[in-house]
Amino acid sequence: MFGAGLRDGTREDCDSGAETFLQTGFWGAFKAEFGWRPLHFLDEETGRPLLVLERALARGFSFAYVPRGLGPGLPGPGDSGRLAAAIRSLRPRLSNSCAFLRLDPPWYVEEGDGGPEAAPVPSSPFRKAPVDVQPPDTTVLDLAGASDEDLLSRMKPKWRYNVKYAEKKGVVVTREPGPEAVRTFYSLYRATALRDRIALHPEKYYARLVALAQEYGPGAPDIRVWIARYRGEPLAAIITSFLRGEAVYLYGASGDGHRNLMPAYALQWAAIRAARDAGCGWYDLFGIPPSDDPGHPMAGLYRFKTGFGGRIRRYAGSWDLPLRPIPYEAYRSAERLRGFWFKTVRKRLGGGNR
């Protein structure tokens, strides 16, 4: 759970104790190269590490962000006060200009486990953020002890067919290292962004993610670039992260040619088996719409990811602890408008399918 306060920690604490790549010292070092300031803490009660990221905003203010940290646990009405107290204990380490702290709690529920339908959420003084940073809904495959036959049997029939069809037609998936693999991935990603009207980072962001994972040393996740080719032509690519028991599908891209050969299915099948063989207990497809709604701009993504036979996991989403009310309210209003444009209007225009 979380204790009454937080004390200073180190990058190495996060690398050795983090349960997700988003809480590693590696992730802090990576984000530091793109404008964030990483801060490392330890929970005084449990000894659990905590990564906090701070970033400047306009007009001289900043905000702090905790990606999937503080937990796990199921907070009751009285626990939000303890959570707020724990977070406020790190306030002296934040900039005086910090307007708010955003938290993505690691609390979740899974469909079909007989529990509540929604993840527990913080109560006052926390406020639901206008947009979620990490995807609050995802689907997760259980890899522990699973054979190829087990994994295939859990898929929808059409998904099993597509996996085998891609192989039969000669689609070859390989893990490819180095800058050239990232360039290939990014050329396909640009095609995806244009087709689906989604935003993407510049190429150097993905190149640095892959390169830093090689340079960083112990504690870094195993970041892999996978490319599906047909007769040597790259058709689609994905980037995954393997870290101890956790495997995550981070980014996916596909070109416009030979999509009928089902390269996206071949890529996921290769990564799923590799994650299992690497000792990962689960494979997180990392982000789906909240329901199977045909009218949702990302409806195709929901169908694609849930077809592999995982369990739907629902997180609490992003929550804010205001520290400076006036700049926080101004930023909140601007963010709501920006989120509506990028996450609704642009995706509806593009269709949202991978």
C-alpha positions as CSV (number, residue, x, y, z in Angstrom):
1,M,0.0,0.0,0.0
2,F,1.4,3.4,0.9
3,G,2.8,4.8,4.0
4,A,2.6,8.1,5.9
5,G,5.4,9.7,4.0
6,L,8.1,9.5,1.4
7,R,11.9,9.9,1.8
8,D,14.6,10.4,-0.7
9,G,15.6,7.4,-2.8
10,T,17.9,6.7,-5.7
11,R,17.6,5.7,-9.3
12,E,19.0,2.3,-8.4
13,D,16.1,1.9,-5.9
14,C,13.6,2.2,-8.7
15,D,15.6,-0.1,-11.0
16,S,15.7,-2.9,-8.5
17,G,12.2,-2.6,-7.0
18,A,9.9,-1.3,-9.7
19,E,7.1,-3.6,-10.8
20,T,6.5,-1.7,-14.1
21,F,8.9,0.0,-16.6
22,L,7.1,3.3,-15.9
23,Q,8.5,3.3,-12.4
24,T,12.1,2.4,-13.2
25,G,15.2,4.6,-12.9
26,F,15.6,3.9,-16.6
27,W,12.3,5.5,-17.4
28,G,13.2,8.6,-15.4
29,A,16.6,8.8,-17.2
30,F,14.8,8.5,-20.6
31,K,12.2,11.1,-19.8
32,A,15.0,13.4,-18.5
33,E,16.3,13.7,-22.1
34,F,12.9,15.1,-23.2
35,G,12.3,17.8,-20.7
36,W,11.3,16.0,-17.5
37,R,13.0,16.1,-14.1
38,P,13.1,12.7,-12.4
39,L,12.8,12.5,-8.6
40,H,13.3,9.2,-6.7
41,F,11.7,8.3,-3.4
42,L,11.1,5.4,-1.0
43,D,7.9,4.8,0.9
44,E,8.8,5.1,4.6
45,E,6.4,2.3,5.6
46,T,6.9,-0.3,2.8
47,G,10.2,0.6,1.3
48,R,8.6,0.6,-2.2
49,P,10.4,2.9,-4.7
50,L,8.6,5.8,-6.3
51,L,9.5,7.7,-9.5
52,V,8.0,11.2,-9.8
53,L,8.5,13.3,-13.0
54,E,8.3,17.1,-13.1
55,R,7.9,19.2,-16.2
56,A,7.6,22.9,-16.9
57,L,4.4,24.4,-18.1
58,A,3.7,27.8,-19.7
59,R,3.9,31.1,-17.8
60,G,6.5,29.8,-15.3
61,F,4.6,27.0,-13.7
62,S,5.2,23.2,-13.7
63,F,3.4,20.0,-12.8
64,A,4.5,16.7,-11.4
65,Y,3.4,13.3,-12.6
66,V,3.5,9.8,-10.9
67,P,3.1,7.1,-13.6
68,R,1.5,4.0,-12.1
69,G,3.1,4.5,-8.7
70,L,2.0,4.4,-5.1
71,G,0.3,1.1,-4.5
72,P,-0.9,-1.5,-5.1
73,G,-3.9,-1.3,-2.8
74,L,-7.6,-0.6,-2.7
75,P,-8.2,2.8,-1.1
76,G,-11.3,3.4,1.0
77,P,-12.8,6.8,1.7
78,G,-10.3,7.5,4.5
79,D,-7.3,6.4,2.5
80,S,-7.3,9.3,0.0
81,G,-6.3,11.5,2.9
82,R,-3.3,9.3,3.7
83,L,-2.4,9.2,0.1
84,A,-2.5,12.9,-0.2
85,A,-0.4,13.2,3.0
86,A,2.2,10.9,1.5
87,I,2.3,12.9,-1.7
88,R,2.5,16.2,0.1
89,S,5.5,14.9,2.0
90,L,7.5,15.1,-1.3
91,R,6.3,18.7,-1.9
92,P,9.6,20.3,-0.6
93,R,11.4,18.4,-3.5
94,L,9.2,19.9,-6.1
95,S,9.6,23.3,-7.7
96,N,7.8,26.2,-5.9
97,S,6.0,26.8,-9.1
98,C,4.4,23.3,-9.2
99,A,0.7,23.8,-9.9
100,F,-0.5,20.2,-9.4
101,L,0.6,16.6,-9.1
102,R,-1.0,14.1,-11.4
103,L,-1.2,10.5,-10.3
104,D,-1.9,7.3,-12.3
105,P,-2.7,4.8,-9.5
106,P,-1.8,1.2,-10.2
107,W,-5.2,0.0,-8.9
108,Y,-7.3,-2.0,-11.2
109,V,-10.0,-4.6,-11.5
110,E,-10.3,-7.4,-14.1
111,E,-13.4,-8.4,-15.9
112,G,-14.7,-11.8,-14.9
113,D,-13.0,-12.0,-11.5
114,G,-16.3,-11.5,-9.6
115,G,-15.1,-8.2,-8.1
116,P,-16.3,-4.7,-8.7
117,E,-16.9,-3.5,-12.2
118,A,-14.7,-0.4,-11.8
119,A,-11.3,0.2,-10.2
120,P,-11.3,2.2,-6.9
121,V,-10.5,5.8,-7.3
122,P,-9.1,8.5,-5.0
123,S,-11.6,10.8,-3.3
124,S,-11.2,14.5,-2.2
125,P,-8.8,16.3,-2.3
126,F,-8.1,14.5,-5.6
127,R,-9.9,15.5,-8.9
128,K,-10.3,13.4,-12.0
129,A,-7.9,14.7,-14.7
130,P,-9.5,16.0,-17.9
131,V,-7.5,13.4,-19.9
132,D,-5.8,10.2,-19.0
133,V,-2.0,9.9,-19.4
134,Q,-1.7,6.1,-19.3
135,P,-4.6,4.1,-20.9
136,P,-7.1,3.2,-18.2
137,D,-8.4,0.2,-20.1
138,T,-6.3,-2.6,-21.5
139,T,-6.2,-6.3,-22.2
140,V,-3.7,-8.6,-20.6
141,L,-2.7,-12.2,-21.6
142,D,-1.7,-14.7,-18.9
143,L,1.6,-16.3,-20.1
144,A,2.5,-18.3,-17.1
145,G,3.0,-22.0,-18.1
146,A,1.2,-21.5,-21.4
147,S,2.2,-23.6,-24.4
148,D,1.7,-22.4,-28.0
149,E,-1.4,-24.5,-28.1
150,D,-2.8,-22.9,-24.9
151,L,-2.2,-19.4,-26.3
152,L,-3.8,-20.2,-29.6
153,S,-6.8,-21.9,-28.0
154,R,-7.6,-18.7,-26.1
155,M,-7.8,-16.6,-29.3
156,K,-10.9,-16.0,-31.2
157,P,-11.1,-18.4,-34.2
158,K,-10.5,-15.7,-36.8
159,W,-7.3,-14.6,-34.9
160,R,-5.9,-18.1,-34.9
161,Y,-6.6,-18.3,-38.6
162,N,-4.9,-15.0,-39.3
163,V,-1.8,-16.0,-37.3
164,K,-1.5,-19.2,-39.3
165,Y,-2.5,-17.4,-42.6
166,A,0.3,-14.9,-42.3
167,E,2.9,-17.7,-41.7
168,K,1.5,-19.7,-44.6
169,K,1.7,-16.7,-47.0
170,G,5.3,-16.1,-46.1
171,V,5.2,-13.2,-43.7
172,V,8.4,-13.4,-41.6
173,V,8.8,-11.6,-38.3
174,T,12.2,-10.8,-36.8
175,R,13.6,-8.9,-33.9
176,E,15.8,-6.3,-35.5
177,P,18.4,-4.2,-33.6
178,G,20.0,-0.9,-34.2
179,P,19.1,2.5,-35.7
180,E,18.0,1.0,-39.0
181,A,15.2,-0.9,-37.3
182,V,13.9,2.3,-35.7
183,R,14.0,4.1,-39.0
184,T,12.0,1.3,-40.6
185,F,9.5,1.4,-37.7
186,Y,9.1,5.1,-37.9
187,S,8.5,5.1,-41.7
188,L,5.6,2.7,-41.1
189,Y,4.5,4.8,-38.1
190,R,4.2,7.9,-40.2
191,A,2.0,6.0,-42.6
192,T,-0.2,4.9,-39.6
193,A,-0.4,8.4,-38.2
194,L,-1.4,9.8,-41.6
195,R,-4.0,7.1,-42.1
196,D,-5.5,7.2,-38.6
197,R,-4.8,10.8,-37.8
198,I,-3.0,10.1,-34.6
199,A,-0.2,12.1,-32.9
200,L,3.3,10.7,-32.6
201,H,6.7,11.7,-31.2
202,P,9.6,12.7,-33.5
203,E,11.8,9.8,-34.6
204,K,14.5,10.6,-32.1
205,Y,12.2,9.8,-29.3
206,Y,11.8,6.1,-30.3
207,A,15.5,5.9,-31.4
208,R,16.6,7.1,-28.0
209,L,14.3,4.7,-26.2
210,V,15.9,1.8,-28.0
211,A,19.4,3.1,-27.7
212,L,19.2,4.0,-24.0
213,A,17.9,0.5,-23.2
214,Q,21.2,-0.9,-24.6
215,E,23.4,1.7,-22.9
216,Y,21.8,1.9,-19.5
217,G,23.0,-1.3,-17.9
218,P,21.3,-3.3,-15.1
219,G,17.7,-2.3,-14.4
220,A,16.7,-1.3,-17.9
221,P,13.8,-3.1,-19.6
222,D,14.5,-5.2,-22.7
223,I,13.2,-2.9,-25.5
224,R,12.7,-4.8,-28.7
225,V,11.8,-3.7,-32.3
226,W,9.9,-6.4,-34.3
227,I,9.4,-6.1,-38.0
228,A,7.1,-8.2,-40.2
229,R,8.4,-8.5,-43.8
230,Y,7.0,-10.1,-47.0
231,R,9.7,-10.9,-49.6
232,G,12.0,-8.5,-47.8
233,E,9.5,-5.6,-47.8
234,P,8.6,-4.2,-44.3
235,L,4.8,-4.3,-43.8
236,A,4.4,-3.6,-40.1
237,A,6.4,-3.2,-36.9
238,I,6.0,-3.0,-33.2
239,I,8.1,-2.0,-30.1
240,T,7.8,-4.0,-26.9
241,S,9.2,-3.8,-23.4
242,F,10.1,-6.9,-21.3
243,L,10.9,-6.3,-17.6
244,R,10.9,-9.1,-15.1
245,G,7.3,-10.4,-15.1
246,E,5.9,-7.7,-17.3
247,A,5.8,-7.6,-21.1
248,V,4.2,-4.5,-22.7
249,Y,3.2,-3.8,-26.3
250,L,4.3,-0.1,-26.5
251,Y,3.9,1.0,-30.1
252,G,2.6,-0.4,-33.3
253,A,2.8,0.7,-37.0
254,S,1.8,-0.6,-40.3
255,G,2.1,0.5,-43.9
256,D,-0.6,0.5,-46.6
257,G,0.6,-2.4,-48.6
258,H,-0.2,-6.1,-48.3
259,R,-2.4,-5.6,-45.2
260,N,-4.4,-8.6,-46.4
261,L,-1.4,-10.8,-45.3
262,M,-2.2,-10.1,-41.7
263,P,1.3,-8.9,-40.6
264,A,-0.1,-7.3,-37.4
265,Y,-1.2,-10.7,-36.2
266,A,2.1,-12.3,-37.0
267,L,3.9,-9.6,-35.0
268,Q,1.8,-10.1,-31.9
269,W,2.2,-13.8,-32.0
270,A,6.0,-13.5,-32.2
271,A,6.2,-11.0,-29.4
272,I,3.8,-13.0,-27.1
273,R,5.8,-16.2,-27.5
274,A,9.1,-14.3,-26.9
275,A,7.7,-12.7,-23.8
276,R,6.7,-16.1,-22.4
277,D,10.1,-17.6,-23.2
278,A,11.8,-14.6,-21.5
279,G,9.9,-15.5,-18.3
280,C,7.3,-12.8,-18.4
281,G,4.1,-13.7,-16.6
282,W,1.8,-11.5,-18.6
283,Y,1.6,-9.6,-21.9
284,D,-0.1,-6.2,-21.7
285,L,-1.5,-5.0,-25.1
286,F,-1.6,-1.5,-23.4
287,G,-4.7,0.4,-24.3
288,I,-8.2,-0.2,-25.6
289,P,-11.4,1.8,-25.7
290,P,-13.7,1.4,-22.7
291,S,-16.2,-0.8,-24.5
292,D,-17.0,-2.6,-27.7
293,D,-18.8,0.3,-29.2
294,P,-18.8,0.3,-33.0
295,G,-19.2,4.1,-33.0
296,H,-16.0,4.7,-31.0
297,P,-13.2,6.2,-33.0
298,M,-10.8,3.4,-31.9
299,A,-13.4,0.5,-32.3
300,G,-11.0,-1.4,-34.6
301,L,-8.3,-1.3,-31.9
302,Y,-10.7,-2.8,-29.3
303,R,-11.6,-5.7,-31.6
304,F,-8.0,-6.4,-32.6
305,K,-6.5,-6.5,-29.1
306,T,-9.3,-8.3,-27.4
307,G,-9.3,-11.0,-30.0
308,F,-6.0,-12.5,-28.6
309,G,-7.8,-13.9,-25.6
310,G,-6.7,-11.8,-22.7
311,R,-8.6,-10.4,-19.7
312,I,-9.8,-6.8,-19.8
313,R,-8.2,-4.8,-17.0
314,R,-9.6,-1.4,-15.9
315,Y,-7.4,1.1,-14.1
316,A,-8.5,4.1,-12.1
317,G,-7.2,6.6,-14.7
318,S,-5.4,9.9,-14.0
319,W,-6.1,12.0,-10.9
320,D,-4.9,15.4,-9.9
321,L,-3.9,16.9,-6.5
322,P,-4.1,20.7,-7.0
323,L,-1.3,22.6,-5.3
324,R,-1.9,26.1,-6.8
325,P,-5.6,26.4,-7.6
326,I,-5.6,29.3,-10.1
327,P,-2.9,28.1,-12.5
328,Y,-4.3,24.5,-12.1
329,E,-7.8,25.6,-13.2
330,A,-6.4,27.5,-16.2
331,Y,-4.3,24.5,-17.3
332,R,-7.3,22.1,-16.7
333,S,-9.5,24.1,-19.1
334,A,-6.9,24.2,-21.8
335,E,-6.1,20.5,-21.5
336,R,-9.8,19.6,-21.7
337,L,-10.1,21.4,-25.1
338,R,-6.8,19.9,-26.4
339,G,-7.8,16.4,-25.3
340,F,-11.2,16.7,-27.1
341,W,-9.4,17.6,-30.3
342,F,-6.7,15.0,-30.3
343,K,-8.5,12.1,-28.7
344,T,-12.0,12.5,-30.2
345,V,-12.1,14.8,-33.3
346,R,-8.9,13.7,-35.0
347,K,-9.4,10.0,-34.3
348,R,-13.0,10.1,-35.6
349,L,-11.7,11.7,-38.8
350,G,-9.1,9.0,-39.1
351,G,-11.0,5.9,-38.1
352,G,-8.6,4.7,-35.4
353,N,-7.7,1.2,-36.8
354,R,-4.2,-0.3,-36.7
